[in-house]
Amino acid sequence: MRLLVLGGTEFLSQAVAADGVRRGHDVVCAARGVTGPVPEGARLVKVDRDAPGSVDVLAGERFDAVVDVAKMSYPWVRDALAAVGATAGHWTFVSTVNVYADTATATDELLEPLAEPPAEIPDDKLAEVYGAIKVASENAVRDAVGDRAFIVRPGLITGARDATDRFGYWVARFARGGRVLVPDEPAQPIQHVDVVALAKWIVDSAEQRTTGTFDATGPVLELGDLLREVAALVAPEGTELAAVAPADLTGAGVNPWSGPKSLPFWAPKTHYGVVTRDASAAWGAGLGIRPLGGTVQDALDTERRLGTDRERKAGLTPGQEAALLADLPQRAW
Ligand SMILES: NC(=O)c1ccc[n+]([C@@H]2O[C@H](COP(=O)([O-])OP(=O)(O)OC[C@H]3O[C@@H](n4cnc5c(N)ncnc54)[C@H](OP(=O)(O)O)[C@@H]3O)[C@@H](O)[C@H]2O)c1
């Protein structure tokens, strides 16, 4: 199969390209090539999707399958469809569970179709428009290649090469040991999908020409179980889990979910809808659930490669954690 990956140098798209190469497919990656190398055996075509007409270099080429991971840009999606959509045999668009209008409860009601979002969106507005841009992008894919379209809406993605620093925070933190601050919300729902399992399903679906729209994530877990399981896999003997009440964390300026001074995966109730999706249709269509041990090992390898004392995009610094533990009441988990 001739597979075009629009990306291929970083996280999910890198895993898709690597899986395609492993299966003996002819894999072409279209990216700037600045975030990392494409997997060995794949060919990089340098494009900058911010530059109008850049993907036209691919026009006229025929691909059996295309995988587009465009995160936050409707024009990227539209231009790729215009360049190679007409002749592509199968088209995967990687969307997100954030497309749902109500992020607090798991409904299946889509946002109303949107007008074309603006090309320029201020950085501080990105989170607000993320789901809306994905809806517009999904609709562009359906309009152009509807009968060949495979729309994948992942939940939190975990495992190797995760650039968000979220799941990796917990793996690296437990591996360091000592007293680990955790949010005292053990029954909070949480869902994630391993990047290798997701990539495998995307390549399987391209081979099998699976079409349709799927929420793509794992089973609903409880945060307490997930964190304890990660700790059991990597924490040295004597590690303690010190649970601090959510109100105390919020009062001390700790953010849930992601970003600086945060406890990743701690979800505010406004996010419960994106961590309680019914993904059984995806499992029925072949999305596998990888045992946690493999995901954790891959995340730990990534953390060690990147350096666990680096400045993180998400989590607490050791200094922040120590100050919070010194100040706030806590109970042992
Ligand atoms: N991470 C999550 O937990 C999560 C959850 C739900 C959904 N998703 C969705 O999953 C998809 C994959 O996300 P990811 O973080 O895993 O991304 P990714 O696969 O790492 O893909 C990013 C790719 O885009 C390329 N790229 C960036 N800027 C570019 C430009 N100007 N021109 C051409 N290529 C460019 C990068 O290559 P270069 O930088 O080398 O150009 C890289 O290969 C996204 O659609 C995201 O919305 C992610």
The ligand as an SDF file (V2000), in Angstrom:
LIG
                    3D

 48 52  0  0  0  0  0  0  0  0999 V2000
   -2.2590   14.1930   22.2660 N   0  0  0  0  0  0  0  0  0  0  0  0
   -3.4700   13.8390   22.6430 C   0  0  0  0  0  0  0  0  0  0  0  0
   -3.6900   13.3860   23.7900 O   0  0  0  0  0  0  0  0  0  0  0  0
   -4.6120   13.9570   21.6570 C   0  0  0  0  0  0  0  0  0  0  0  0
   -5.9000   13.6840   22.0990 C   0  0  0  0  0  0  0  0  0  0  0  0
   -6.9430   13.7380   21.1790 C   0  0  0  0  0  0  0  0  0  0  0  0
   -6.6980   14.0470   19.8590 C   0  0  0  0  0  0  0  0  0  0  0  0
   -5.4350   14.3310   19.4580 N   0  0  0  0  0  0  0  0  0  0  0  0
   -5.2090   14.6100   18.0460 C   0  0  0  0  0  0  0  0  0  0  0  0
   -4.2660   13.6750   17.5890 O   0  0  0  0  0  0  0  0  0  0  0  0
   -3.5980   14.2260   16.4490 C   0  0  0  0  0  0  0  0  0  0  0  0
   -2.1470   13.9410   16.5600 C   0  0  0  0  0  0  0  0  0  0  0  0
   -1.6080   14.7450   17.5750 O   0  0  0  0  0  0  0  0  0  0  0  0
   -0.1200   14.5330   17.9640 P   0  0  0  0  0  0  0  0  0  0  0  0
    0.2180   15.4610   19.0690 O   0  0  0  0  0  0  0  0  0  0  0  0
    0.1100   13.0790   18.1310 O   0  0  0  0  0  0  0  0  0  0  0  0
    0.5730   15.0920   16.6510 O   0  0  0  0  0  0  0  0  0  0  0  0
    1.6460   14.3360   15.7990 P   0  0  0  0  0  0  0  0  0  0  0  0
    1.2230   13.0520   15.3230 O   0  0  0  0  0  0  0  0  0  0  0  0
    2.8080   14.4000   16.6280 O   0  0  0  0  0  0  0  0  0  0  0  0
    1.7240   15.2660   14.5060 O   0  0  0  0  0  0  0  0  0  0  0  0
    2.2220   16.4940   14.4420 C   0  0  0  0  0  0  0  0  0  0  0  0
    2.8760   16.5180   13.0790 C   0  0  0  0  0  0  0  0  0  0  0  0
    2.5160   17.7230   12.4310 O   0  0  0  0  0  0  0  0  0  0  0  0
    3.6640   18.1920   11.7500 C   0  0  0  0  0  0  0  0  0  0  0  0
    3.5890   19.6250   11.5730 N   0  0  0  0  0  0  0  0  0  0  0  0
    3.5370   20.5660   12.5330 C   0  0  0  0  0  0  0  0  0  0  0  0
    3.5210   21.7910   11.9710 N   0  0  0  0  0  0  0  0  0  0  0  0
    3.5690   21.6050   10.6230 C   0  0  0  0  0  0  0  0  0  0  0  0
    3.5800   22.4860    9.4980 C   0  0  0  0  0  0  0  0  0  0  0  0
    3.5230   23.8180    9.6440 N   0  0  0  0  0  0  0  0  0  0  0  0
    3.6250   21.9420    8.2670 N   0  0  0  0  0  0  0  0  0  0  0  0
    3.6960   20.6040    8.0930 C   0  0  0  0  0  0  0  0  0  0  0  0
    3.6670   19.7210    9.1170 N   0  0  0  0  0  0  0  0  0  0  0  0
    3.6150   20.2220   10.3670 C   0  0  0  0  0  0  0  0  0  0  0  0
    4.8150   17.7950   12.6420 C   0  0  0  0  0  0  0  0  0  0  0  0
    5.9990   17.6670   11.8840 O   0  0  0  0  0  0  0  0  0  0  0  0
    7.0940   18.8550   11.8020 P   0  0  0  0  0  0  0  0  0  0  0  0
    7.0290   19.6040   13.0890 O   0  0  0  0  0  0  0  0  0  0  0  0
    8.3740   18.1020   11.6320 O   0  0  0  0  0  0  0  0  0  0  0  0
    6.7170   19.6610   10.6260 O   0  0  0  0  0  0  0  0  0  0  0  0
    4.3690   16.4280   13.1610 C   0  0  0  0  0  0  0  0  0  0  0  0
    4.8420   15.3880   12.3490 O   0  0  0  0  0  0  0  0  0  0  0  0
   -3.9840   15.6960   16.3880 C   0  0  0  0  0  0  0  0  0  0  0  0
   -4.9580   15.8400   15.3890 O   0  0  0  0  0  0  0  0  0  0  0  0
   -4.6000   15.9640   17.7480 C   0  0  0  0  0  0  0  0  0  0  0  0
   -5.5830   16.9640   17.6600 O   0  0  0  0  0  0  0  0  0  0  0  0
   -4.3840   14.2890   20.3230 C   0  0  0  0  0  0  0  0  0  0  0  0
  1  2  1  0
  2  3  2  0
  2  4  1  0
  4  5  1  0
  4 48  2  0
  5  6  2  0
  6  7  1  0
  7  8  2  0
  8  9  1  0
  8 48  1  0
  9 10  1  0
  9 46  1  0
 10 11  1  0
 11 12  1  0
 11 44  1  0
 12 13  1  0
 13 14  1  0
 14 15  2  0
 14 16  1  0
 14 17  1  0
 17 18  1  0
 18 19  2  0
 18 20  1  0
 18 21  1  0
 21 22  1  0
 22 23  1  0
 23 24  1  0
 23 42  1  0
 24 25  1  0
 25 26  1  0
 25 36  1  0
 26 27  1  0
 26 35  1  0
 27 28  2  0
 28 29  1  0
 29 30  1  0
 29 35  2  0
 30 31  1  0
 30 32  2  0
 32 33  1  0
 33 34  2  0
 34 35  1  0
 36 37  1  0
 36 42  1  0
 37 38  1  0
 38 39  2  0
 38 40  1  0
 38 41  1  0
 42 43  1  0
 44 45  1  0
 44 46  1  0
 46 47  1  0
M  CHG  2   8   1  16  -1
M  END
$$$$
